[in-house]
Amino acid sequence: MFHPKPGIIEAGDILDEEGIVNLDRLINKIVCGDALEVLKAIPSDAIDLVITSPPYYRQRDYHEKALGNEKSLDEYIENLMRVFKECVRVVKNTGSIVFNLGDKYEKRSLLLVPYRFAIEALKREKVLLVNELTWVKLNPLPRQDPKKLVPSKEPFFVFAKSKDYYFNKDAFMDLPNDAGRKRASKTERKGERYFDLIETSGLSKEQKEMAREKLVETLDELKSGKITDFRMKIRGVHTPPYGGQKGGRKTQLEKQGFIIIKMRGNPMKRDIIESPVETIPGNPHPAIYPEYIIGELIKLLTKKGDIVLDPFMGSGTTAIASVKLDRKFIGIEINPQYCIYAGKRLSRIYQC
């Protein structure tokens, strides 16, 4: 790896004698200090990606001066927006800002904290909300309330400073061959169910025979890798396509009773990502977001050698993912205990 070894520095040590921050001094460093104060010292248009999970509103026993301990939601959103404003300032025009937030119940009702934040961000700052990536938790924490379903998702809001933001969709969720084969196998099983739908449909005998033949051909293409996925629509079974011109899918569906839509090249890159909630033995931080998700977003939104900033570094997951993917990082964390722990995690990575 080309990065210098990481270290921990105090917020009061980041300024030179002239009161200016040399960005190189912060590369691959965890700055132990208040996020807002440190962010204000970082030069404008210097960072390629800000990705973070701020302390959730009144959800954990945070550091006494940390965000999240506010007495009201309005105060929390206001403090969060002060941090977001600085994140927008320090990010390049080609860069992105990603915030992950969780919701909270108050008086037995959800507050919609993430969405209140997102709306305020769009109202106050000149940013684009590119995507809301939904993290589906594969092992959510059970709730004891018999009148509520188990919360099992959280949003990652992807903001951009301009329309020129870097976005490498091909690198996102680029599954290895074995995962690709599992996906194709799942699609194949789904395809097999179309045979039952054909039999129970209202198509004529000739149309059913043609539909079965085309479905067999399509499944063969899927097995051989000529296509990556497909959809079949059967007249009277599936909702017909909207609109359409002569010779289009709607006309074809009406004429022959079915259509098959084939996907070629890379599979669709969706705004949903499944991952378990991570636990690390001995980790003092109460809430860890998955390294897997952070890594995928880093691949999507940055190039090798780019600078990734996390103003709420916590246990160091963003730094770990950045180092593994040959990106530089800057971390900010107010809790000295978390700073020390994150530094130890990074040291183990560099020793590998």
C-alpha positions as CSV (number, residue, x, y, z in Angstrom):
1,M,0.0,0.0,0.0
2,F,1.3,3.5,-0.8
3,H,-0.2,5.3,2.2
4,P,2.0,6.5,5.1
5,K,1.1,4.7,8.3
6,P,-1.9,6.1,10.2
7,G,-1.6,8.1,13.4
8,I,-3.7,10.0,15.9
9,I,-3.3,13.8,16.3
10,E,-5.1,16.2,18.6
11,A,-7.3,18.9,17.0
12,G,-5.1,21.6,18.5
13,D,-2.1,20.3,16.6
14,I,-3.5,20.5,13.0
15,L,-2.7,24.2,12.5
16,D,0.7,25.5,11.6
17,E,2.3,28.7,13.0
18,E,0.2,30.8,10.6
19,G,-3.0,29.2,11.7
20,I,-3.4,27.3,8.4
21,V,-4.0,23.5,7.9
22,N,-1.7,21.7,5.6
23,L,-3.9,19.0,4.2
24,D,-1.0,16.6,3.8
25,R,-0.5,16.6,7.6
26,L,-4.1,15.1,7.9
27,I,-3.8,12.4,5.3
28,N,-4.3,9.0,7.0
29,K,-4.7,10.6,10.4
30,I,-7.4,10.4,13.0
31,V,-8.0,13.8,14.4
32,C,-9.2,13.6,18.0
33,G,-11.5,16.6,18.3
34,D,-14.9,18.1,17.6
35,A,-16.1,17.5,14.0
36,L,-17.4,21.0,13.4
37,E,-14.3,22.7,14.6
38,V,-11.9,20.5,12.7
39,L,-14.0,20.7,9.5
40,K,-13.9,24.5,9.6
41,A,-10.1,24.3,9.5
42,I,-10.0,22.1,6.4
43,P,-9.5,24.0,3.0
44,S,-12.5,24.3,0.7
45,D,-12.8,22.0,-2.3
46,A,-10.2,19.6,-1.0
47,I,-12.0,16.3,-0.3
48,D,-13.3,13.7,-2.8
49,L,-15.8,12.0,-0.6
50,V,-17.4,12.6,2.8
51,I,-19.0,9.5,4.1
52,T,-20.2,9.2,7.7
53,S,-22.8,8.0,10.2
54,P,-23.4,10.9,12.7
55,P,-24.5,10.0,16.2
56,Y,-28.2,9.2,16.0
57,Y,-30.7,11.4,17.9
58,R,-30.8,10.4,21.6
59,Q,-30.1,6.7,20.7
60,R,-26.8,6.0,22.5
61,D,-24.7,7.2,25.5
62,Y,-22.5,9.5,23.5
63,H,-19.6,11.7,24.6
64,E,-21.0,14.6,26.7
65,K,-20.1,17.2,24.0
66,A,-21.1,15.0,21.0
67,L,-23.9,15.5,18.6
68,G,-26.9,13.4,19.5
69,N,-27.4,14.5,23.1
70,E,-29.7,17.5,22.2
71,K,-32.9,18.0,24.2
72,S,-35.0,18.4,21.0
73,L,-35.1,17.1,17.5
74,D,-35.0,20.6,16.1
75,E,-31.8,21.3,18.0
76,Y,-30.3,18.1,16.7
77,I,-31.2,18.8,13.1
78,E,-29.8,22.3,13.5
79,N,-26.4,21.1,14.8
80,L,-26.3,18.4,12.1
81,M,-26.9,21.0,9.4
82,R,-23.9,23.0,10.7
83,V,-21.7,20.0,10.1
84,F,-23.3,19.2,6.7
85,K,-22.7,22.8,5.6
86,E,-19.0,22.4,6.2
87,C,-19.0,19.0,4.5
88,V,-20.4,20.7,1.4
89,R,-17.7,23.4,1.5
90,V,-14.8,21.0,1.8
91,V,-15.9,18.6,-0.9
92,K,-14.8,19.1,-4.5
93,N,-17.3,19.8,-7.3
94,T,-16.6,16.3,-8.5
95,G,-17.1,14.9,-5.0
96,S,-20.0,13.4,-3.0
97,I,-21.3,13.5,0.6
98,V,-22.9,10.4,2.1
99,F,-24.8,10.5,5.4
100,N,-26.3,7.5,7.1
101,L,-28.9,8.1,9.8
102,G,-31.2,6.0,11.9
103,D,-34.8,6.9,13.0
104,K,-36.2,7.1,16.5
105,Y,-39.6,6.5,18.2
106,E,-40.9,9.2,20.5
107,K,-44.3,8.8,22.2
108,R,-44.7,5.6,20.2
109,S,-44.4,7.3,16.8
110,L,-41.5,7.4,14.4
111,L,-39.9,10.9,14.1
112,L,-38.7,10.4,10.5
113,V,-35.3,11.9,11.6
114,P,-33.4,10.8,8.4
115,Y,-35.9,12.4,6.1
116,R,-36.2,15.6,8.1
117,F,-32.4,15.9,7.8
118,A,-32.5,15.2,4.0
119,I,-35.2,17.8,3.4
120,E,-33.3,20.5,5.4
121,A,-30.1,19.6,3.5
122,L,-31.9,20.2,0.1
123,K,-33.5,23.4,1.4
124,R,-30.4,25.0,2.8
125,E,-27.5,23.8,0.6
126,K,-26.9,23.8,-3.2
127,V,-26.7,20.0,-3.4
128,L,-28.3,17.2,-5.5
129,L,-29.7,14.2,-3.7
130,V,-28.4,11.6,-6.2
131,N,-29.7,8.4,-4.4
132,E,-31.2,7.2,-1.2
133,L,-29.4,3.8,-0.8
134,T,-31.4,1.5,1.5
135,W,-29.4,-0.7,3.8
136,V,-31.5,-3.8,4.6
137,K,-30.2,-5.4,7.8
138,L,-30.1,-9.2,7.6
139,N,-29.9,-9.6,11.4
140,P,-32.0,-6.7,12.8
141,L,-32.3,-6.4,16.6
142,P,-35.7,-7.8,17.7
143,R,-38.2,-5.4,19.3
144,Q,-40.3,-6.4,22.2
145,D,-43.2,-4.2,21.3
146,P,-46.1,-6.5,20.1
147,K,-47.7,-3.6,18.2
148,K,-44.7,-2.8,15.9
149,L,-42.8,-4.6,13.2
150,V,-39.0,-5.0,13.6
151,P,-37.1,-2.1,12.0
152,S,-34.7,-3.6,9.6
153,K,-33.5,-0.8,7.2
154,E,-31.6,2.5,7.2
155,P,-31.0,5.1,4.5
156,F,-27.6,6.2,3.1
157,F,-28.3,9.6,1.5
158,V,-25.9,10.3,-1.4
159,F,-25.5,14.0,-2.1
160,A,-23.5,15.7,-4.9
161,K,-22.2,19.2,-5.0
162,S,-22.6,19.5,-8.8
163,K,-23.8,17.5,-11.8
164,D,-20.1,16.7,-12.5
165,Y,-19.8,14.2,-9.5
166,Y,-17.7,11.1,-10.1
167,F,-19.8,8.0,-10.3
168,N,-18.4,4.6,-11.3
169,K,-21.5,2.4,-11.5
170,D,-19.5,-0.5,-13.0
171,A,-17.4,-0.8,-9.8
172,F,-20.5,-0.9,-7.5
173,M,-21.6,-4.3,-6.4
174,D,-19.3,-6.0,-9.0
175,L,-20.0,-9.5,-7.8
176,P,-17.4,-12.2,-8.1
177,N,-18.0,-15.2,-10.4
178,D,-19.5,-17.4,-7.7
179,A,-21.9,-14.7,-6.6
180,G,-22.8,-14.1,-10.3
181,R,-23.5,-17.8,-10.7
182,K,-25.7,-17.8,-7.7
183,R,-27.6,-14.8,-9.1
184,A,-28.1,-16.5,-12.4
185,S,-29.3,-19.7,-10.7
186,K,-31.8,-17.7,-8.7
187,T,-33.0,-16.1,-12.0
188,E,-33.2,-19.5,-13.6
189,R,-35.5,-20.8,-10.8
190,K,-37.6,-17.7,-11.2
191,G,-37.8,-18.5,-15.0
192,E,-39.0,-22.0,-14.3
193,R,-42.1,-20.6,-12.6
194,Y,-43.1,-18.9,-15.8
195,F,-44.0,-22.4,-17.2
196,D,-46.7,-22.7,-14.6
197,L,-48.0,-19.2,-15.4
198,I,-48.2,-20.1,-19.1
199,E,-50.2,-23.2,-18.4
200,T,-52.8,-21.4,-16.2
201,S,-53.0,-18.4,-18.5
202,G,-55.8,-17.7,-21.0
203,L,-53.5,-18.0,-24.1
204,S,-54.5,-20.2,-27.0
205,K,-52.9,-23.6,-27.4
206,E,-50.6,-22.3,-30.2
207,Q,-49.6,-19.3,-28.1
208,K,-48.8,-21.4,-25.1
209,E,-46.6,-23.7,-27.2
210,M,-44.7,-20.7,-28.7
211,A,-44.3,-19.2,-25.2
212,R,-42.8,-22.4,-23.9
213,E,-40.4,-22.6,-26.8
214,K,-39.2,-19.0,-26.3
215,L,-38.9,-19.5,-22.6
216,V,-36.7,-22.6,-23.1
217,E,-34.5,-20.6,-25.6
218,T,-34.2,-17.7,-23.1
219,L,-33.2,-20.1,-20.2
220,D,-30.5,-21.6,-22.4
221,E,-29.2,-18.1,-23.1
222,L,-29.2,-17.4,-19.4
223,K,-27.2,-20.6,-18.6
224,S,-24.7,-19.9,-21.3
225,G,-24.1,-16.3,-20.1
226,K,-25.5,-14.6,-23.2
227,I,-27.9,-12.7,-21.0
228,T,-27.8,-11.8,-17.3
229,D,-31.5,-11.6,-16.5
230,F,-34.9,-11.5,-18.1
231,R,-38.6,-10.8,-17.5
232,M,-41.6,-12.4,-19.1
233,K,-45.0,-10.8,-19.4
234,I,-48.1,-12.9,-20.2
235,R,-51.3,-11.4,-21.4
236,G,-54.0,-11.6,-18.8
237,V,-51.5,-12.5,-16.1
238,H,-49.1,-9.5,-15.9
239,T,-49.9,-5.8,-16.2
240,P,-49.3,-4.6,-19.8
241,P,-46.6,-2.0,-20.5
242,Y,-47.8,1.6,-20.5
243,G,-48.0,3.5,-23.8
244,G,-46.1,1.9,-26.6
245,Q,-46.0,2.4,-30.4
246,K,-46.9,0.0,-33.3
247,G,-44.5,-2.9,-33.1
248,G,-43.6,-2.2,-29.5
249,R,-43.9,-4.4,-26.5
250,K,-47.6,-3.6,-25.9
251,T,-48.5,-4.5,-29.5
252,Q,-46.4,-7.6,-29.3
253,L,-48.1,-8.7,-26.1
254,E,-51.6,-8.2,-27.6
255,K,-50.6,-10.1,-30.8
256,Q,-48.7,-13.1,-29.6
257,G,-49.9,-13.2,-26.0
258,F,-46.5,-12.8,-24.3
259,I,-43.2,-10.9,-24.4
260,I,-39.8,-11.7,-23.0
261,I,-37.5,-8.8,-22.0
262,K,-33.8,-9.7,-21.9
263,M,-31.1,-8.0,-20.0
264,R,-27.6,-8.0,-21.4
265,G,-24.2,-6.9,-19.9
266,N,-24.0,-5.9,-16.3
267,P,-27.0,-6.6,-14.1
268,M,-29.0,-3.6,-12.9
269,K,-27.3,-1.7,-10.1
270,R,-30.1,-1.0,-7.6
271,D,-30.4,1.4,-4.6
272,I,-30.7,-1.5,-2.1
273,I,-27.9,-3.3,-0.4
274,E,-28.2,-6.2,2.0
275,S,-25.8,-6.7,4.9
276,P,-25.8,-7.8,8.5
277,V,-25.2,-5.5,11.4
278,E,-21.6,-5.9,12.3
279,T,-20.2,-6.7,15.7
280,I,-16.5,-6.7,16.6
281,P,-15.5,-8.3,19.9
282,G,-13.9,-5.7,22.2
283,N,-15.1,-2.8,20.2
284,P,-16.2,0.1,22.6
285,H,-18.3,1.8,20.0
286,P,-22.0,1.0,20.4
287,A,-23.0,1.2,16.7
288,I,-20.8,0.1,13.8
289,Y,-21.9,0.4,10.2
290,P,-20.9,-2.4,7.8
291,E,-17.5,-2.1,6.2
292,Y,-19.0,-3.9,3.2
293,I,-21.4,-1.1,2.5
294,I,-18.8,1.6,3.0
295,G,-16.4,-0.2,0.7
296,E,-19.1,-0.4,-2.1
297,L,-19.9,3.3,-1.8
298,I,-16.2,4.2,-1.8
299,K,-15.8,2.2,-5.1
300,L,-18.8,3.9,-6.5
301,L,-17.9,7.5,-5.7
302,T,-14.1,7.6,-5.7
303,K,-10.9,6.6,-7.6
304,K,-7.8,5.1,-6.2
305,G,-5.7,7.8,-4.4
306,D,-8.8,10.0,-3.6
307,I,-9.3,11.4,-0.2
308,V,-12.2,10.1,1.9
309,L,-13.2,12.1,5.0
310,D,-15.3,10.8,7.9
311,P,-16.1,13.5,10.5
312,F,-17.6,11.0,12.9
313,M,-15.0,8.2,12.6
314,G,-16.1,6.2,15.6
315,S,-14.3,2.8,15.6
316,G,-12.6,3.5,12.2
317,T,-14.6,1.5,9.7
318,T,-14.4,4.2,7.0
319,A,-10.6,4.4,7.4
320,I,-10.3,0.6,7.2
321,A,-12.3,0.4,4.0
322,S,-10.4,3.3,2.5
323,V,-7.0,1.7,3.2
324,K,-8.1,-1.6,1.8
325,L,-9.2,0.1,-1.4
326,D,-6.1,2.2,-1.9
327,R,-7.8,5.5,-0.9
328,K,-6.5,8.1,1.5
329,F,-8.5,9.0,4.5
330,I,-9.0,11.7,7.2
331,G,-11.0,10.8,10.3
332,I,-12.4,13.0,13.0
333,E,-13.6,11.7,16.3
334,I,-14.4,13.5,19.5
335,N,-14.2,10.5,21.9
336,P,-10.5,9.7,22.8
337,Q,-11.4,6.1,23.6
338,Y,-12.7,5.6,20.0
339,C,-9.7,7.3,18.5
340,I,-7.3,4.9,20.3
341,Y,-9.4,1.9,19.3
342,A,-9.6,3.0,15.7
343,G,-5.8,3.6,15.6
344,K,-5.2,0.0,16.9
345,R,-7.5,-1.4,14.2
346,L,-5.7,0.5,11.5
347,S,-2.3,-0.6,12.8
348,R,-3.4,-4.3,12.5
349,I,-4.4,-3.6,8.8
350,Y,-1.0,-2.1,8.0
351,Q,0.8,-5.1,9.6
352,C,-1.0,-7.5,7.3
